[in-house]
Amino acid sequence: MGRLVRKGLSGSRYAICVKNTGYRASLEVRKVYRVKNDKTGSGHGLIRVVDESGDSYLYPEKFFVPIKLPKTLEKKLGRVR
């Protein structure tokens, strides 16, 4: 089971990127990404995040730290496309 799931944070909807080794063209360090549930990925130590194109991809969980945002900000970010 993945680290985010073990810590009870699989429900976190956003995460900040803290490392991008091997994915410099795809991930920006210190950027907040929207997280999508992916039980299969988390079982392999991966996290699914949505990039600027609106597509989601799997990356190593250790590249991200889950964050909790205020509900009002989550609603506003959810509307941004």
DRENTORKOL-3810 file (N, C-alpha, C; in nm, 4 decimals):
REM DRENTORKOL-3810
@n.u->0.0847; n.v->-0.1186; n.w->0.0000; ca.u->0.0000; ca.v->0.0000; ca.w->0.0000; c.u->0.0889; c.v->0.1245; c.w->0.0000
@n.u->0.0506; n.v->0.2269; n.w->-0.0755; ca.u->0.1322; ca.v->0.3468; ca.w->-0.0887; c.u->0.1399; c.v->0.4292; c.w->0.0384
@n.u->0.2398; n.v->0.5122; n.w->0.0436; ca.u->0.2662; ca.v->0.5960; ca.w->0.1602; c.u->0.1488; c.v->0.6876; c.w->0.1924
@n.u->0.0884; n.v->0.7505; n.w->0.0912; ca.u->-0.0233; ca.v->0.8414; ca.w->0.1162; c.u->-0.1424; c.v->0.7665; c.w->0.1730
@n.u->-0.1647; n.v->0.6453; n.w->0.1252; ca.u->-0.2755; ca.v->0.5653; ca.w->0.1760; c.u->-0.2475; c.v->0.5227; c.w->0.3192
@n.u->-0.1253; n.v->0.4762; n.w->0.3469; ca.u->-0.0888; ca.v->0.4337; ca.w->0.4818; c.u->-0.1051; c.v->0.5462; c.w->0.5826
@n.u->-0.0715; n.v->0.6668; n.w->0.5436; ca.u->-0.0813; ca.v->0.7800; ca.w->0.6345; c.u->-0.2233; c.v->0.8340; c.w->0.6445
@n.u->-0.3160; n.v->0.7723; n.w->0.5716; ca.u->-0.4544; ca.v->0.8180; ca.w->0.5763; c.u->-0.4772; c.v->0.9440; c.w->0.4970
@n.u->-0.3893; n.v->0.9723; n.w->0.4014; ca.u->-0.3999; ca.v->1.0951; ca.w->0.3254; c.u->-0.4419; c.v->1.0713; c.w->0.1819
@n.u->-0.4898; n.v->0.9513; n.w->0.1526; ca.u->-0.5295; ca.v->0.9215; ca.w->0.0153; c.u->-0.6436; c.v->1.0120; c.w->-0.0301
@n.u->-0.7191; n.v->1.0681; n.w->0.0631; ca.u->-0.8285; ca.v->1.1574; ca.w->0.0293; c.u->-0.7839; c.v->1.2996; c.w->0.0036
@n.u->-0.6556; n.v->1.3281; n.w->0.0232; ca.u->-0.6049; ca.v->1.4618; ca.w->-0.0012; c.u->-0.6262; c.v->1.4967; c.w->-0.1477
@n.u->-0.6786; n.v->1.6128; n.w->-0.1727; ca.u->-0.7109; ca.v->1.6506; ca.w->-0.3094; c.u->-0.5999; c.v->1.7303; c.w->-0.3755
@n.u->-0.5022; n.v->1.7764; n.w->-0.2970; ca.u->-0.3930; ca.v->1.8565; ca.w->-0.3510; c.u->-0.2621; c.v->1.8147; c.w->-0.2859
@n.u->-0.1530; n.v->1.8303; n.w->-0.3629; ca.u->-0.0206; ca.v->1.7984; ca.w->-0.3119; c.u->0.0784; c.v->1.8959; c.w->-0.3726
@n.u->0.1847; n.v->1.9224; n.w->-0.3003; ca.u->0.2889; ca.v->2.0107; ca.w->-0.3510; c.u->0.4074; c.v->1.9256; c.w->-0.3951
@n.u->0.4625; n.v->1.9587; n.w->-0.5087; ca.u->0.5766; ca.v->1.8860; ca.w->-0.5632; c.u->0.7035; c.v->1.9314; c.w->-0.4906
@n.u->0.7793; n.v->1.8352; n.w->-0.4398; ca.u->0.9031; ca.v->1.8674; ca.w->-0.3680; c.u->1.0270; c.v->1.8108; c.w->-0.4380
@n.u->1.0059; n.v->1.7345; n.w->-0.5454; ca.u->1.1169; ca.v->1.6753; ca.w->-0.6203; c.u->1.0676; c.v->1.6432; c.w->-0.7609
@n.u->1.1543; n.v->1.6616; n.w->-0.8613; ca.u->1.1131; ca.v->1.6322; ca.w->-0.9982; c.u->1.2210; c.v->1.5596; c.w->-1.0792
@n.u->1.3128; n.v->1.4933; n.w->-1.0127; ca.u->1.4207; ca.v->1.4221; ca.w->-1.0800; c.u->1.3655; c.v->1.3260; c.w->-1.1854
@n.u->1.4126; n.v->1.3425; n.w->-1.3075; ca.u->1.3666; ca.v->1.2593; ca.w->-1.4174; c.u->1.2385; c.v->1.3080; c.w->-1.4832
@n.u->1.1760; n.v->1.4088; n.w->-1.4245; ca.u->1.0488; ca.v->1.4616; ca.w->-1.4775; c.u->1.0510; c.v->1.6141; c.w->-1.4835
@n.u->1.1680; n.v->1.6709; n.w->-1.5071; ca.u->1.1818; ca.v->1.8175; ca.w->-1.5038; c.u->1.0910; c.v->1.8890; c.w->-1.6039
@n.u->1.0623; n.v->1.8254; n.w->-1.7169; ca.u->0.9749; ca.v->1.8876; ca.w->-1.8166; c.u->0.8275; c.v->1.8785; c.w->-1.7769
@n.u->0.7953; n.v->1.7859; n.w->-1.6856; ca.u->0.6553; ca.v->1.7615; ca.w->-1.6500; c.u->0.6144; c.v->1.8179; c.w->-1.5151
@n.u->0.7081; n.v->1.8251; n.w->-1.4209; ca.u->0.6760; ca.v->1.8674; ca.w->-1.2841; c.u->0.7569; c.v->1.9887; c.w->-1.2430
@n.u->0.6933; n.v->2.0794; n.w->-1.1721; ca.u->0.7614; ca.v->2.1969; ca.w->-1.1183; c.u->0.7668; c.v->2.1852; c.w->-0.9665
@n.u->0.8875; n.v->2.1937; n.w->-0.9123; ca.u->0.9045; ca.v->2.1903; ca.w->-0.7668; c.u->0.8374; c.v->2.3136; c.w->-0.7068
@n.u->0.7730; n.v->2.2959; n.w->-0.5928; ca.u->0.6995; ca.v->2.3990; ca.w->-0.5174; c.u->0.5649; c.v->2.4352; c.w->-0.5810
@n.u->0.5221; n.v->2.3601; n.w->-0.6791; ca.u->0.3931; ca.v->2.3845; ca.w->-0.7413; c.u->0.2888; c.v->2.2921; c.w->-0.6795
@n.u->0.1657; n.v->2.3434; n.w->-0.6642; ca.u->0.0548; ca.v->2.2650; ca.w->-0.6106; c.u->-0.0156; c.v->2.1950; c.w->-0.7261
@n.u->-0.0379; n.v->2.0642; n.w->-0.7088; ca.u->-0.1056; ca.v->1.9828; ca.w->-0.8093; c.u->-0.2316; c.v->1.9215; c.w->-0.7513
@n.u->-0.3332; n.v->1.9090; n.w->-0.8360; ca.u->-0.4565; ca.v->1.8400; ca.w->-0.7962; c.u->-0.4306; c.v->1.6901; c.w->-0.8047
@n.u->-0.4767; n.v->1.6175; n.w->-0.7046; ca.u->-0.4559; ca.v->1.4731; ca.w->-0.6955; c.u->-0.5856; c.v->1.4014; c.w->-0.7295
@n.u->-0.5747; n.v->1.2944; n.w->-0.8070; ca.u->-0.6892; ca.v->1.2086; ca.w->-0.8378; c.u->-0.6665; c.v->1.0736; c.w->-0.7705
@n.u->-0.7737; n.v->1.0116; n.w->-0.7248; ca.u->-0.7627; ca.v->0.8795; ca.w->-0.6631; c.u->-0.7177; c.v->0.7780; c.w->-0.7672
@n.u->-0.6236; n.v->0.6934; n.w->-0.7275; ca.u->-0.5764; ca.v->0.5848; ca.w->-0.8128; c.u->-0.5239; c.v->0.4751; c.w->-0.7214
@n.u->-0.6127; n.v->0.3839; n.w->-0.6820; ca.u->-0.5752; ca.v->0.2791; ca.w->-0.5871; c.u->-0.4659; c.v->0.1893; c.w->-0.6429
@n.u->-0.4708; n.v->0.1594; n.w->-0.7706; ca.u->-0.3682; ca.v->0.0745; ca.w->-0.8305; c.u->-0.2325; c.v->0.1436; c.w->-0.8241
@n.u->-0.2288; n.v->0.2699; n.w->-0.8617; ca.u->-0.1041; ca.v->0.3456; ca.w->-0.8582; c.u->-0.0476; c.v->0.3570; c.w->-0.7178
@n.u->-0.1341; n.v->0.3886; n.w->-0.6207; ca.u->-0.0859; ca.v->0.4049; ca.w->-0.4835; c.u->-0.0325; c.v->0.2738; c.w->-0.4276
@n.u->-0.0832; n.v->0.1619; n.w->-0.4777; ca.u->-0.0323; ca.v->0.0317; ca.w->-0.4366; c.u->0.1091; c.v->0.0063; c.w->-0.4864
@n.u->0.1528; n.v->0.0892; n.w->-0.5821; ca.u->0.2876; ca.v->0.0766; ca.w->-0.6380; c.u->0.3742; c.v->0.1973; c.w->-0.6037
@n.u->0.3314; n.v->0.2771; n.w->-0.5039; ca.u->0.4098; ca.v->0.3931; ca.w->-0.4629; c.u->0.3995; c.v->0.5113; c.w->-0.5574
@n.u->0.2882; n.v->0.5183; n.w->-0.6323; ca.u->0.2690; ca.v->0.6262; ca.w->-0.7277; c.u->0.1489; c.v->0.7111; c.w->-0.6889
@n.u->0.1487; n.v->0.8347; n.w->-0.7364; ca.u->0.0381; ca.v->0.9273; ca.w->-0.7123; c.u->-0.0044; c.v->0.9830; c.w->-0.8474
@n.u->-0.1353; n.v->0.9985; n.w->-0.8676; ca.u->-0.1871; ca.v->1.0531; ca.w->-0.9937; c.u->-0.2166; c.v->1.2008; c.w->-0.9738
@n.u->-0.1489; n.v->1.2858; n.w->-1.0535; ca.u->-0.1700; ca.v->1.4301; ca.w->-1.0449; c.u->-0.2137; c.v->1.4835; c.w->-1.1809
@n.u->-0.2857; n.v->1.5943; n.w->-1.1783; ca.u->-0.3359; ca.v->1.6594; ca.w->-1.2993; c.u->-0.2412; c.v->1.7726; c.w->-1.3364
@n.u->-0.1960; n.v->1.7724; n.w->-1.4625; ca.u->-0.1050; ca.v->1.8785; ca.w->-1.5062; c.u->-0.1830; c.v->1.9922; c.w->-1.5730
@n.u->-0.1092; n.v->2.0874; n.w->-1.6306; ca.u->-0.1715; ca.v->2.2055; ca.w->-1.6900; c.u->-0.2631; c.v->2.1725; c.w->-1.8074
@n.u->-0.2373; n.v->2.0601; n.w->-1.8750; ca.u->-0.3196; ca.v->2.0229; ca.w->-1.9899; c.u->-0.4550; c.v->1.9670; c.w->-1.9479
@n.u->-0.4685; n.v->1.9363; n.w->-1.8179; ca.u->-0.5919; ca.v->1.8775; ca.w->-1.7687; c.u->-0.5866; c.v->1.7259; c.w->-1.7657
@n.u->-0.4767; n.v->1.6698; n.w->-1.8166; ca.u->-0.4579; ca.v->1.5246; ca.w->-1.8129; c.u->-0.3910; c.v->1.4852; c.w->-1.6820
@n.u->-0.4121; n.v->1.3605; n.w->-1.6409; ca.u->-0.3502; ca.v->1.3128; ca.w->-1.5171; c.u->-0.2479; c.v->1.2039; c.w->-1.5486
@n.u->-0.1401; n.v->1.2038; n.w->-1.4696; ca.u->-0.0309; ca.v->1.1091; ca.w->-1.4890; c.u->0.0160; c.v->1.0581; c.w->-1.3542
@n.u->0.0771; n.v->0.9405; n.w->-1.3557; ca.u->0.1318; ca.v->0.8815; ca.w->-1.2339; c.u->0.2777; c.v->0.9213; c.w->-1.2166
@n.u->0.3121; n.v->0.9604; n.w->-1.0927; ca.u->0.4488; ca.v->0.9965; ca.w->-1.0556; c.u->0.4799; c.v->0.9327; c.w->-0.9205
@n.u->0.6077; n.v->0.9232; n.w->-0.8855; ca.u->0.6429; ca.v->0.8679; ca.w->-0.7539; c.u->0.5820; c.v->0.9518; c.w->-0.6408
@n.u->0.5201; n.v->0.8848; n.w->-0.5436; ca.u->0.4600; ca.v->0.9550; ca.w->-0.4295; c.u->0.5620; c.v->1.0387; c.w->-0.3540
@n.u->0.6872; n.v->0.9895; n.w->-0.3478; ca.u->0.7896; ca.v->1.0604; ca.w->-0.2701; c.u->0.8223; c.v->1.1976; c.w->-0.3293
@n.u->0.7720; n.v->1.2277; n.w->-0.4488; ca.u->0.7927; ca.v->1.3581; ca.w->-0.5100; c.u->0.6927; c.v->1.4621; c.w->-0.4593
@n.u->0.5944; n.v->1.4196; n.w->-0.3790; ca.u->0.4860; ca.v->1.5081; ca.w->-0.3365; c.u->0.4605; c.v->1.5010; c.w->-0.1868
@n.u->0.4104; n.v->1.6117; n.w->-0.1335; ca.u->0.3637; ca.v->1.6178; ca.w->0.0046; c.u->0.2182; c.v->1.6625; c.w->-0.0021
@n.u->0.1267; n.v->1.5819; n.w->0.0535; ca.u->-0.0148; ca.v->1.6212; ca.w->0.0499; c.u->-0.0388; c.v->1.7456; c.w->0.1353
@n.u->-0.1278; n.v->1.8310; n.w->0.0888; ca.u->-0.1613; ca.v->1.9518; ca.w->0.1641; c.u->-0.3127; c.v->1.9620; c.w->0.1764
@n.u->-0.3556; n.v->2.0285; n.w->0.2799; ca.u->-0.4977; ca.v->2.0529; ca.w->0.3053; c.u->-0.5234; c.v->2.2002; c.w->0.2792
@n.u->-0.6182; n.v->2.2267; n.w->0.1918; ca.u->-0.6539; ca.v->2.3646; ca.w->0.1591; c.u->-0.7882; c.v->2.3990; c.w->0.2215
@n.u->-0.8109; n.v->2.5269; n.w->0.2511; ca.u->-0.9430; ca.v->2.5675; ca.w->0.2984; c.u->-1.0486; c.v->2.5337; c.w->0.1933
@n.u->-1.1667; n.v->2.4960; n.w->0.2371; ca.u->-1.2753; ca.v->2.4559; ca.w->0.1463; c.u->-1.3037; c.v->2.5624; c.w->0.0400
@n.u->-1.3019; n.v->2.6894; n.w->0.0792; ca.u->-1.3319; ca.v->2.7960; ca.w->-0.0173; c.u->-1.2284; c.v->2.7981; c.w->-0.1298
@n.u->-1.1023; n.v->2.7757; n.w->-0.0965; ca.u->-0.9977; ca.v->2.7733; ca.w->-0.1985; c.u->-1.0109; c.v->2.6483; c.w->-0.2856
@n.u->-1.0426; n.v->2.5344; n.w->-0.2256; ca.u->-1.0632; ca.v->2.4112; ca.w->-0.3031; c.u->-1.1733; c.v->2.4307; c.w->-0.4052
@n.u->-1.2831; n.v->2.4962; n.w->-0.3660; ca.u->-1.3943; ca.v->2.5204; ca.w->-0.4578; c.u->-1.3504; c.v->2.6086; c.w->-0.5740
@n.u->-1.2753; n.v->2.7137; n.w->-0.5444; ca.u->-1.2287; ca.v->2.8037; ca.w->-0.6496; c.u->-1.1316; c.v->2.7342; c.w->-0.7426
@n.u->-1.0398; n.v->2.6555; n.w->-0.6879; ca.u->-0.9451; ca.v->2.5835; ca.w->-0.7723; c.u->-1.0144; c.v->2.4779; c.w->-0.8552
@n.u->-1.1183; n.v->2.4173; n.w->-0.8012; ca.u->-1.1937; ca.v->2.3169; ca.w->-0.8745; c.u->-1.2638; c.v->2.3720; c.w->-0.9965
@n.u->-1.2925; n.v->2.5005; n.w->-0.9962; ca.u->-1.3602; ca.v->2.5643; ca.w->-1.1093; c.u->-1.2633; c.v->2.6104; c.w->-1.2154
@n.u->-1.1357; n.v->2.6245; n.w->-1.1816; ca.u->-1.0354; ca.v->2.6722; ca.w->-1.2759; c.u->-1.0024; c.v->2.5609; c.w->-1.3744
@n.u->-1.0046; n.v->2.5911; n.w->-1.5014; ca.u->-0.9737; ca.v->2.4899; ca.w->-1.6047; c.u->-0.8675; c.v->2.5394; c.w->-1.6956
END
